[in-house]
Amino acid sequence: MSCRVAMLKMAKDGLITLPPPRRTNGNGKRYTRRSRAAEPEQQEVVTPAGQLSELRLQLVVGRRDSHLWNEHIDRYHYLGYQPLPGAQLRYLARSEGKLLALLGFGAAAWKTAPRDRFIGWTAEQRESRLHLVVNNARFLILPWVKSRNLASRLLSMATRQLPSDWQQRYGYRPVLAETFVETARFHGTCYQAANWSYLGETKGRGKLDVDDTATLPVKSVWVFPLDKCFRQKLCG
């Protein structure tokens, strides 16, 4: 998908000529909810995370789980649904079968100064090893879930489970996780409680800003090592 996006931008800029598409698809269109039957019963959940029975992260596989994840993110996340870029994993968090939260991990940001300074890699190392960094692009606790410490507990579960799941699906293990928290909305408290490290703030430029015009919300940058030797593997 990342290659496809790059080629479409190159074609738009006149650098290459692509053949006409053989068939249309839904790329670029707003997500359309497919079923109202997927909406759960909105019964308030107040049980503290430590007392939730059978709390687990279920990897999204198959069309049914995918639609369920997409619909809930589109309905309840403030950013709505957008396809995650590049290699990705999505999770449904359940307790006794009841859906409580959703998480999504995708490709890392191409460049961000706080993260790149923290890692200490060169531009060449970043180009060749960026795939070893994954981005927690979506994290949603459903609105009726008021479970104390649930967010930090799920983040801890995800960082333990994700490397093996990623290895099984893509054939390699990521060594660092990152996320971006919109400072005007959130303080990143759950990431701090889950032992993620705060690195600083973005400039609000975005990945397509070539004129140094800050138009996007400022976000705090957080990272979590998935491997104790992450710097050696990213810079070695």
Solvent accessible surface area in square Angstrom, and as a share of the most:
residue,aa,sasa,rsa
1,M,122,0.55
2,S,62,0.40
3,C,101,0.60
4,R,97,0.36
5,V,59,0.34
6,A,47,0.37
7,M,88,0.39
8,L,81,0.40
9,K,82,0.35
10,M,76,0.34
11,A,33,0.26
12,K,179,0.76
13,D,106,0.55
14,G,62,0.60
15,L,124,0.62
16,I,57,0.29
17,T,132,0.77
18,L,58,0.29
19,P,108,0.68
20,P,113,0.71
21,P,115,0.72
22,R,229,0.83
23,R,189,0.69
24,T,129,0.75
25,N,87,0.45
26,G,49,0.47
27,N,72,0.37
28,G,89,0.85
29,K,153,0.65
30,R,180,0.66
31,Y,22,0.08
32,T,102,0.59
33,R,94,0.34
34,R,139,0.51
35,S,47,0.30
36,R,193,0.71
37,A,98,0.76
38,A,29,0.22
39,E,57,0.26
40,P,33,0.21
41,E,130,0.58
42,Q,105,0.47
43,Q,103,0.46
44,E,115,0.51
45,V,15,0.09
46,V,95,0.54
47,T,51,0.30
48,P,50,0.31
49,A,2,0.01
50,G,59,0.57
51,Q,130,0.58
52,L,27,0.14
53,S,53,0.34
54,E,123,0.55
55,L,28,0.14
56,R,121,0.44
57,L,11,0.06
58,Q,40,0.18
59,L,43,0.21
60,V,8,0.05
61,V,89,0.51
62,G,56,0.54
63,R,189,0.69
64,R,210,0.77
65,D,23,0.12
66,S,21,0.14
67,H,49,0.22
68,L,27,0.13
69,W,1,0.00
70,N,11,0.06
71,E,1,0.00
72,H,0,0.00
73,I,1,0.00
74,D,11,0.06
75,R,43,0.16
76,Y,49,0.19
77,H,23,0.10
78,Y,84,0.32
79,L,78,0.39
80,G,13,0.13
81,Y,46,0.17
82,Q,116,0.52
83,P,91,0.57
84,L,10,0.05
85,P,63,0.40
86,G,25,0.24
87,A,33,0.25
88,Q,45,0.20
89,L,1,0.00
90,R,40,0.15
91,Y,0,0.00
92,L,0,0.00
93,A,0,0.00
94,R,40,0.14
95,S,8,0.05
96,E,123,0.55
97,G,49,0.47
98,K,88,0.37
99,L,11,0.05
100,L,2,0.01
101,A,0,0.00
102,L,0,0.00
103,L,0,0.00
104,G,0,0.00
105,F,2,0.01
106,G,0,0.00
107,A,41,0.32
108,A,14,0.11
109,A,31,0.24
110,W,127,0.45
111,K,130,0.55
112,T,14,0.08
113,A,49,0.38
114,P,10,0.07
115,R,0,0.00
116,D,27,0.14
117,R,172,0.63
118,F,52,0.22
119,I,3,0.02
120,G,54,0.52
121,W,21,0.07
122,T,71,0.42
123,A,53,0.41
124,E,128,0.57
125,Q,42,0.19
126,R,19,0.07
127,E,109,0.49
128,S,69,0.44
129,R,67,0.24
130,L,24,0.12
131,H,92,0.41
132,L,26,0.13
133,V,2,0.01
134,V,1,0.01
135,N,15,0.08
136,N,6,0.03
137,A,29,0.23
138,R,23,0.08
139,F,35,0.15
140,L,17,0.08
141,I,49,0.25
142,L,1,0.01
143,P,67,0.42
144,W,22,0.08
145,V,9,0.05
146,K,118,0.50
147,S,12,0.08
148,R,172,0.63
149,N,90,0.46
150,L,3,0.01
151,A,24,0.19
152,S,18,0.12
153,R,113,0.41
154,L,0,0.00
155,L,0,0.00
156,S,35,0.23
157,M,30,0.14
158,A,0,0.00
159,T,11,0.06
160,R,169,0.62
161,Q,57,0.25
162,L,2,0.01
163,P,7,0.04
164,S,58,0.38
165,D,22,0.11
166,W,3,0.01
167,Q,72,0.32
168,Q,161,0.72
169,R,101,0.37
170,Y,78,0.30
171,G,54,0.52
172,Y,60,0.23
173,R,118,0.43
174,P,2,0.01
175,V,4,0.03
176,L,0,0.00
177,A,1,0.01
178,E,0,0.00
179,T,3,0.02
180,F,52,0.22
181,V,12,0.07
182,E,19,0.09
183,T,49,0.29
184,A,96,0.75
185,R,137,0.50
186,F,100,0.42
187,H,161,0.72
188,G,4,0.04
189,T,92,0.54
190,C,35,0.21
191,Y,15,0.06
192,Q,120,0.54
193,A,67,0.52
194,A,6,0.04
195,N,118,0.61
196,W,10,0.04
197,S,47,0.30
198,Y,113,0.43
199,L,40,0.20
200,G,15,0.15
201,E,90,0.40
202,T,33,0.19
203,K,149,0.63
204,G,3,0.03
205,R,87,0.32
206,G,36,0.35
207,K,171,0.72
208,L,121,0.60
209,D,26,0.14
210,V,134,0.77
211,D,115,0.60
212,D,103,0.53
213,T,74,0.43
214,A,70,0.54
215,T,103,0.60
216,L,95,0.47
217,P,65,0.41
218,V,60,0.35
219,K,55,0.23
220,S,8,0.05
221,V,0,0.00
222,W,15,0.05
223,V,0,0.00
224,F,45,0.19
225,P,48,0.30
226,L,29,0.15
227,D,37,0.19
228,K,190,0.80
229,C,46,0.28
230,F,15,0.06
231,R,102,0.37
232,Q,119,0.53
233,K,100,0.42
234,L,0,0.00
235,C,34,0.20
236,G,74,0.71
